[in-house]
Amino acid sequence: MLAGVSVDYYTRLERGNLSGVSEGVLEALARGLQLDDAERDHLFDLAKAANATSRARQARALKQRIRPSVQFLLDAITGAPAFVRNSRMDILAANRLGFALYSPVFLDPVRPANHSRFIFLDPRAQDFYPDWDLAANNNVALLRTESGRNPYDKGLADLVGELSMRSEEFRVRWAAHNVRRHYSGSKTFRHPVVGGIELMFEAMQLSEDPGLTLTVYPAEPGSASEESLRLLASWAETERLEEQLRATAAGSPR
């Protein structure tokens, strides 16, 4: 009644038959159901996917790669961790502080490193995220949002299938169908080297690379977390030099 549509028509929509639905009806549904911005966007994404041509569906599943200029941008950010991820939560590129902050994630030799697999399949995630439940809820909500935006991404579907089979925690959260926006805020980590660290974050979609998101984690100036970032940078530099020395020693004649 609030949306101004018949029961039969609403029932058809609720069952997932969104083919041909107008934006006016979608807006009316969003108002009637009091959807927040993330839920409204998800509804429109589902409708867009239902009305997409087969060619458009195939185009959205193309493999994503990092352009050199994007890596140059990451490397130019020296005072804050920064990384680029895709819709599957793969970390495709990062700056030195980004690799240092997420060093526990990169302990898994499988590449690309994946936020979701780390959170739900790696016991280290329980220590890395002091509020693990919040991290898990946010991660699944982001995956659900991305699945509505690009439902024909086989890699994303495979990831969801793998996590559903291997993690009860993921399976329960996925069944809740929660979605959310995640473009700014703050996060707390418990890093194995520098301890607790609270960082702000800003996430920006790369307009020239659909499906890729750049995230930067600045610390509040003058805070203890800013000092922790400096310690993290020093540790990362030490690790880099030690790695270079090991590589040099390995190449030296005996």
Secondary structure, DSSP 8 states (H G I E B T S, - for coil): --S---HHHHHHHHTT--TT--HHHHHHHHHHTT--HHHHHHHHHHHHHHT--HHHHHHTT------HHHHHHHHH--SS-EEEE-TT-BEEEE-HHHHHHTTTGGGS-SSS-BHHHHHHH-TTHHHH-SSHHHHHHHHHHHHHHHHHH-TT-HHHHHHHHHHHHH-HHHHHHHHTT-----SEEEEEEEETTTEEEEEEEEEEE-TTSTT-EEEE----TTSHHHHHHHHHHHHHHHHHHHHHHHHHHHHS--
